[in-house]
Amino acid sequence: MLAPIALTCGEPAGIGPEIVVKARQILRNEIPFFWMGDPRHLPPGSGHRIITTPAEAADVPGDLLPVLPHPFAQPATSGHITYANARGVVEVIARCVRLVQEGKASAICTAPIHKKALQDGAGFKHPGHTEYLAFLAGVDRVVMMLASPDLRVVPATIHIPIAEVPRQLTPALLEEVIRITEAGLRRDFGLPRPRIAVAGLNPHAGEDGAMGQEELRFIRPLIQRLSEEGMAIRGPLPADTMFHSRARATYDVAICMYHDQALIPIKTIDFDGGVNVTLGLPFVRSSPDHGTALDIAGKGIAEPGSLVAALRMAQKMATARKA
């Protein structure tokens, strides 16, 4: 039997506290999980039960949210950052990672954080969640994958200006991203031989050098070499023809060259059901594919669909990894 999933609180002034209560109402006892945070930050009147260990989450009735409490410096005001609470957000992430490393949780699911609040309020030195989790795990390179039932995408470069992409997209980086993705799909998704499609960097995948040289210089030779090793991989493919339904049926994951090339298609196809997954960690991590949404926090209108999908995916990945 799997241990429960650890769900971090994320930014308490955002929609995280609201959507976790809604997610529990939808999932009830379908997936054992617990929320770690300050109970004061939950919406007023939210039914919850304080637990002292993760194992107790399985015994909490489905109409109550299991809460493993972590005290914060201040109460939270929806839509308004309280910088004194930033350190608590970081501590919750680290504490949940320790629980999953100790086997007391089967996976970690992270609610959205507000990066600037963490930087200004807690001196947070990492670009985001993914990099901090890699630091805590002692891993040099991890891969961000966005996944939904209809599409999985991996951006080889992530949160950098578009002008930096050609400089940072090196042959070594691209090969590492592809190898981590292939291994992650085998280990965490149960795919014995994942089919990988690789996008080109330039329009029309460079059109034989007429629109760019990166495809000829290193993307195509790398794909050829990995194919000769036995990997089910093809490309580089024109990005503008990779994401219609017939094309998607021919691969299990699309490796893209930069952030928007990957995220625009998946958010267009399944805005509410997309899940952020980190591959290459020694534990399972998923996250809803949206931000803190401070502008609608506390209004009762936030949709929990992506968090529900993230919890379900975390359970599937943990089950596959255990198998």
N, C-alpha and C positions, 0 to 999 in steps of 0.2 A: 504494500500500500504506500502511495506517495505521501510524503510530508506536505503540509499546506504551503501555499504560495505566499511569499512575503510581499505585500503591496506598500510601497513607500507613500508618504503623504504628499510629497511635492510641495509646491508653493502654496501655503495655507490661505493666501489672499485670492488665489485663482479659483478655477472651477473644480479643482481636484477633490475637495471635501464633498461637494455636491454630487459629482458623478460617481464617487465610490459608494455613496448611499444608494443611488439609483441602480448601480451595477449589482449591488447585493440584492436589491428587490427583484431584479430580473433573474439572477443566477440562483439565489437562495442557497440550497445545499448542493447544487450541481458541481461546483468546484470548491474544494476547501481552501480558503485563503483568509488572511488576517490583514488588517490595516495598522500600520505603525505611525503614530503621530500624537498630537495633543488633542484629547477629546473635546476641549473647549473650542476647537476649530471646526468641528462638525456642525452642519446646519442645526438650528434650534429644533428640538423635538425629535431628532434622529434616534431611532431605536438602536442601541448598541450594548455590547456586554464587554466589560474589561476582562482580559485574560492575562495570566502571568507567564505562560509559556506558549510557544507556537502550537504544541500538540493539542492544547485545549480548544483550538479553533474548530476542530471537527465536531465537537459536542455542542456548539452554539446553535440554537434554532435558526432556521433560514430567514426569519423575519428580523433578526438582529445582526448587526455588524460586529464581528469579533475585532476588538481593539487591543493591541499591545501598546500600552501608553509610553510616550516619550515626552517629557515636559519641555515646553518652549518658554522663552523669556516673556512673551507677551501674548495676549489674545490676538485674534486676527480680525481685520476689517475687510470684507469682500471688496475687491477692486482696488485696494490701496495697500501698497507694500509697506510692511513693518520691518525695517532693516535689522532690528534686534533679533528677529526670528530666523535670519539667514543661517546662523550657525546650527540651529536645530535641524534645518532641512538637510544640511551636509551630514550631520551626525546620524540622522535616520538612515540615509543611504548606506553609510559605513556600517551601521549596526545590522541592517538587513543583509548586507554582503557577508558579514561574519556568520549570521545564522545559516545562510545557504552553504557557506564553506564548511560549517560544522555538521551539515546534514540535517539540521532542524527545520529547514525549509527546502522545498524541492526546486524552487526557482524564485527569481526576484522580478517583480513587475513594478515599474517606476512611473509614478504620476508626474506630470510636467513640472519643470522647475523654471524659475525666472533667472537667467544667467547673470544679468546685470545686478540684480538684488544680491545674489551670492557673492559676486565680485566686490560690490561696495560694502555689503554688510558683514561678510565673513572672510574677505581676502581670498576668495576662491581663485585658484591659479589655472584651472583647467578650462578648455574651450566649451565643454558641455558634459552632460551625463556620461556619454560613451567613453570619453577620455578619462574621466574620473574613475569609472568602473574598471577600465584597463589598468590604471595606476593601482587601485586597491587589489587587483588580482595579480599584479606583477607581470603583466603581459605587454610586450612591446607593440604589437600590431593587432588591431581588431577591425572588423568590417561591419558597417551599418547596412542592414538589409531592410527594405520596406516590403511587407508581404500582405497579400489579401487572397481570397479564394481564387481570383482570376489572374493574378500577376505577382511575381516577385522581382524586385529590382535592387541592384547594388550600385551605388555611385563610387567610382574609384577615388575621386577626390570629393571633398564634402564642403565644408564651410570656409571657402576661400573665394576671393574675387575671381571673376571669369578670366581676367587678364593673367592670373597666376596659374591657371589650369595647364597650359602647354609647358610651363616650366616645372611644375610639380608632378606632372604625369610622366614618370620615368618608367622604363621597361621593368626595373626591379619592383617598383610599387605595383604596377599592373599585374605582374606575375604573382606577387604575394596576395593581392586581393582575390585573384581568381582561385588560387590554391586554398585559401582560407574559406572561401565561399563553397567550393566543391566539397571540402571536408565537412563543413558545417551542414550542408544539405544531406550528406550521408549519415552523419551522426545524429542530428537533431530533427530531421524530417523523414528519416527512414528511406531515402532514395539511394538504391545501391549504385547507380551510375547516372548522376544528374546530367541533364542536357543543358548546356550553357550556350547562350547567344551573346556575342560581344558587339556592342555598338562602335561605330567609328567616332572619332573626335570631330571631324569636319563634315560639312554638308555632303551628302551622297557618299559617305565614307571616303572622302578625298578624291573620288572619281579618278583613280589611277594617277594621282599626283597633280591633277589639274587644280584641285581645291585644297591642297595641303599635303605635306609629306609624312606626317606621323604614322599614317596607316602603312605606307610602304616601308618606312624606316624601321619600325619596331613592333607595331600592333599585329600586322599580318604574320611576320616571322614568328612571333611568340605563340600565336594561336596554332600555327602549323606545327611548332615543336611540341606543344602540349597535346595536340591531337595525335601526333606520332607516338607519344608516351602512352596513349590509350584513353585520354580524357575525351568525353563526348562534348566537343566544343567547336563552334564555327563562328566565322566573322572575318574581318569587321563588316558589319551590316549598316546600311543607311538607317539612322535613327527614326526618320520620318515614316518608315514602312515596317517598323518592328512591333508596333503595339496594337494593330487591329486584331480582331478575334481569331482569324485564321493563322496569323503569324504567331500569336501567343500560344496556340495549341502545339507548336513545334518545339518549345523549350520549357525548362523548369525555372530558369532564372535568366534575367537580362543584366549583363554587366555594362554599366554606362560610364561615361568618362567624367561627368561632372554632376553636381547636385540637381539642377533643374531638369537635365536630360532624363534623370531617373524619377524624380518626384512628381513632375507634371503629369505623366501618363497614369501613374497609380492613383494620384489624388483625383484625377478626372474620372477614372474608371470606378473607384470605390472610396469616396472621400471619407465616409464614416466608418468603414470597415478595415482601413489600412492599419497595420501594426508595425512598429519599429522593433527590429530584432537585432541584437548584437551577436555576431558570429566570432568565434575565436577566443571566447572567454572559457574558463574552466567550470562555469556554471551557466544555467539558462537565464537569459534576461530578455524581457519584452517590455514594450511601452506603447501607450496610445500615440497615434501619429497626429498630434496636435499640440498646441501650446497652452499657456495658462489662461488665456482668454479673459484677461482682467476686465475687459469692457462689458462682459455679460455675467461676471461672477456675482453670485448672490441673488440673481433674478429668477432662479428656478427654471431656466430655459435651456441649460446646457445638456447636450445629448451624450449619453453614456456609451454609445455603440462601439466606439473605438476601444474604450477601456474593457468592455465585455469581450470584444474580439481578442484583445491583448491577454487577458486572463485565460481565455480558452486556448490560445496558441501556446502560452507558457506551459499549460498542463500537457498539451500534446507533445511539445518539445521535450519536457521532462520525462514523459513516458517513453518516448523514442530513445532518449539518451540512456535511461535506465535499462532498456531492452538491449 
